[in-house]
Amino acid sequence: MTIVKPGSVVFENVRKSFGSFTAIPDLSLTIEPGTLVTLLGPSGCGKTTTLRMLAGLEHPTSGRILIGGKDVTMLPANARDVSMVFQSYALFPHMTALDNVAYGLESSGLSRRQARAKADDGLKLVGLAGMGERLPAELSGGQQQRVAVARALVLEPQVLLLDEPLSNLDARLRRKVRTDIRELQQRLGFTAVYVTHDQDEALAVSDRIIVMKDGEISQSGTPRQLYEAPASPFIADFMGEANVVACEVVATEGEQTIVRVGGLEHRLQGRNAKPGAAKLAIRPGAITLDADNGTGIKGRVLHSAYLGDHIEYEVETDVGPLFIVDHAVDRGFSPDADVTLGLKNRGVALITA
């Protein structure tokens, strides 16, 4: 089985309204061929509406959508050369895995023999060789998900759409299946648009992440860019937990910026930051914790919780309460202990927006 040349995706000033409510005010984005791009955001941010418009299940109120350079704005779903993997898998329970995968091929005009041969190749592609005669109820959740992916891929779409594809799986199985999907996408080189609200999932599978809020793009970039250089407090807190605190930009020296937070001056990567008030996003694991001595941010432990390979602390400080993850489990600080906090080089980002 081969995948047709992967297609690009372009949204040009797309607006989508439902009556008096505007879900997508003005969306413009481009997805390069052969990349896996994730639409990420909280419930109600517009990511699923965006995917449904791309799939042809909804039509824009205004603007254009192009797939592979072709205007598909008002085309029906079956004329768009896309395939969709649904959150619920949508497998026919009375059909075998092989028949489920072959169904779309037969509907498109292939003979039963041709469709089943191609479906068998599709099952082999996703690691389910020899399981074609099993019913969905005889497969695990992860295997059912792979059947759904195979059913979409055998149609050889320009773009594969995945709508919360792992939400019905337990945590351990989600890790396994997301790895499978990413490996398959990289090996075959198809374009994929992936919708999820799970930050870890987005970080693990994506070439690029588009974080949405209120129907608009808050920030777009690689997983590393969004995690290490969030453009706003919303992004910092949404892309993995972060303590967002007030700070002062003291000066810039070459590639570094010096900031003051509490009683601590800290250097971090970044240039062209203007002196004055700003915000600092600090990951819980980027804070060091020591007995109350020396210079740093002074604090008092409010709560502590031992979780095996790390201890979680909530510490009251002059810059506000901070959540801290400390892997030094051989020592611990009890509630009401006075402590001094420092910052590591990684996991601290300046937010000037």
N, C-alpha and C positions, 0 to 999 in steps of 0.2 A: 504494500500500500504506500502511495506517495501523497504528500500534501501539495496542493497547488501553490503557486507562488504566493507568499504571504502578502496580505494587503495592508495598506496604510489606513488610518482612520482620522478623519478631520471633522470637527464641529466648528461651524462658522456662525458666531453670534446667535446661538440657539437659545430660544426662549420657550418655556413650557408652562402654561397656566391651566389650572383646573377651576373653571368658573372665575371667581374673584380672587382665588389664591394662586400666586405665582411660585411654583416650585423651583424653577430654574430661570433666573432673571436674564442672564446674558452669558452664555458659556462658549468659550473658544478654546479648543485644544487640538493638538496633533499627536498621534501615536504612530511611531515609526514601524515599518514592516519588520516582522520577526522578533518583536520585543513583547515581553509580558509586563503590562502596565496594570497597576491595581488602583481602583477607586476606593478610597478609604474615608471613613467618617462615622460620626454617631448617627443613630436613628433619626430619620427626617432630614438628613443633610442633602439629599438629592442624588445620591449615587445609584440607587436602584432605578429611579426615573431615567437617569442618563443611560443606563444599560438597556432599559426597555425601549428607549427611543432608538438606540443603535440596533437593537434586534428587530425593530419594526412592530413591536407590540404597543407602542404609543407613537404618535406623530407630533413633531414640534408645532408650537403655535406660530413661530417664525424662525428664520434662520435656515441653514443648510447642513446636511450630514453627507459626507462622502466616504465611500469605502473603495480602496484601490483606485482613487481618482474619479470614480463614478458617483454622480449625484443620486443618492438613494432615499432622499428625504421623505418622499411620499410613496415609496414602493412598499408592497406588502412584505411580511416576514419571509415568505417562501421565495422571494425574488432577490434576496440580498446577499446570498453567498456567505452566510454566517451560520454557525451552529451554536446551540446553547446547552449548557449543563445546568440543570435546575437544582435548587436547594433540596428538593424532595426526591431527586433522582428521576421521578416520573417513569419508572419501569412498569411494564405490563406484568402483573403478578402471575398471570396464567401462561405466560410465554417463557421459554427457556432464555438463558443469557444470549445464546446465539441468535435466536429469533428476535429478541429485543434489539440487538445491534443491526440485524438485517432489515428491520422493519422500514426504516427510512429509505434504504437503498431500493427495496421493492416498490415503495411508493413513488420513487423517482423514475421508475421504468425498467430497472434491471430485472432479468429473469430470476426466479427463485434460486436456481443453481448458482448464478453469478453472484447474487446478493449474499448467499450463505458462504461462498468461498471468500468473498471480501470481508465479511463479518468475522470469519474465522481468523483471518490475518489481523483484523483489528483487536480481537481478544488476545492474540499472541503478543501484539504490540504493547498491551498494557499488563502483560504478565499473567494472563488468565488462560493460557493454553491448556486444553483438556477439560475445561470447566463449562464448555458451551451448552451442555445438556442439562445443566442445573437450573432450577427455578430461582427467582430472586430470594425466596424465603430460605433457600438452602445455601445462600451466600452470606458472608459477614458484611457488616456495613461498609468496610473499606473495599471489599470486592464488588459490592453493588455500585459504589461510586466509580470504580474503574470501568464497569460495564457502561455506565452513563457517559463516561469520557470516550470510550471506544465507539459508542453509538454516534457521538458527535463528530469524532475524527474521521470515521470511514466516509463521511460525506465530502471530505476534502475541502473544507471551507477556507476562504481567505482569512477569516477571523473567527476564533473560538471565544465564546462568551461564557463566563463562569459566575453564577450568582450564588454567593455564600455556599460554595460547594462542600465545605467541610463542617458546617454547623451542626449536622446530625451525628457526628462522630465523637467518641470520647477523646480526651486530651492526648493520650499516647498514640492513638490511631491517626489523629489529625496530623501529628508530626510526621508519621510515616507517609501518609497519602500526599501531603503537601510536597514532600521531597520527591515522590513519584511524579507528580504533575510538573514540577519544575524541571526534573531531568528529562521528561518526555518533551516538553516545550523546547528545551535547549537542543535536544538531539534532532528533532524534526524541523525546528526553525519556524513554526507557525506564529502568527500574531495572536496574542491572547489579551483579553480585557477581563479583569478579575475583580469582583466586588466582595468586600468583606468589611466588618467592623472590628476585626481582630488585628491589633497592631503587630503582634508577633508573627502572625500569618503573613501579613503584608511585607514585613521586613525579610522574611525567609524566602519568598518566592519571586520578588519583583525586580525587574530592571529599573523601573521608575514607579514612584508612588505619587498619586494625586490626592491630596487631602482636601475634602470638601466640607463646607460649613454653610448652612442656609442657602444651598443651591449654587454657591460660588466656590472657586478654587482658592483655598487659603495658602497653600504652598505646594510646589511640585519639585521633585528631585529624586536622586537615588536614595536608597534606604540610609546609607551613611550620611548623606547631606541632611536629610530631615531629622535624623536622630542627633547628630553632632552639631548642627547649625540651624536650630529652629528659628523661624522668622518672627514668631509671636509667642506670647505665653500660652495661647491655645494649642499651638503645635507642640511646644515643649512638654506640656502636660499630657497631650493626647498620644504622642509618640513615645510611650514609656513614661512611667511616673517621674515627675520632676518637682523639686522645690523651686518656686519662682519667688525671688526676693529682690528688694530694692538695693541698688548699689550706686556707686559714684565712679565714673570714668575719670581717672586721675591724669593719665597721659598715654600717648602711643610712642613706642620706640621700635622703629623698623617693622618687623612682622608681628610684634606683640603689643598688647594693650594692658595697661596696669589699671586694675579696679580696686576700690576699697569697699569692703562689705563688713559691717560690724567693726571690730578692731583689727581686721586682717587686710593686708594688701596682697593681691594675687595677680600673677601674670598669666595671660592666656593668649592663644593664637588669634590674630585678627588685626586689621589695620583700618585706618581712616575713621575710627570711632571718635566722635566729638566729645570733649570733656564736658562733664555734667551728669545729671541724673539719668539712670538707665535701669534695666532689670537684668538679673542673672538667673539662668536656668541651671540648677544643680541636681544631677542625678543622685539618688539615694546612696549609691555605692561610691560616689566621688568625694564623700566626706570622711575625713579621718577623725578619730575620737580618742582623746587622751585625758589623763587626770588633769585637774585644774592647775596647770602651771604653764609658764611661757606665754607667748603672744598668740592671739587667734581670736576666734569668736567664742565668747563666754556663754555657757549654757548650763541648764539643769535638767537632768533626766526626768521625764514625766512617766514614761512607760517603757518596758523592755519585754521582748518575747524571744525565747530560744527556739530556733527552727532547724536544729540539726547542724547544717553546714554554715549557718549564719545567725546573727542576732539582729532583730529589728528594734530600733529605738525611736521614740518620739522625744525630742529635746526642745525645751523652751529656750529661746535666745532673744537677744535684743533686736534681731531682724525678723522675728516671728518663729512659730513652731517649725521644726525641721524633721523630716522623716529620714532615717539613716539605716542603711544595711551594712553591717560590719561582719566581715568573715573571720575576725580574730576571736573565735569562740573559746579559746583557752583562757580568756579573761573576760570579765563582764562588769557592767556598771549597773548598780541597783537604782531603783527610783529614788529621787531626791539627791543623787550624787551630782556634785559640781564637776563640770568637764570643760575642756578646751577643744574647739573644733578647728580643723584645718581643711584645705582643699587639695585634691589631687590634680595633676595636669590634665587628665582626660575626664570627660563627663561634665565639664563646666562650659557653658556657652553664654555669650553676651547677647542680649536682646535689646535692640535700639528702637524697634518699631513701637 
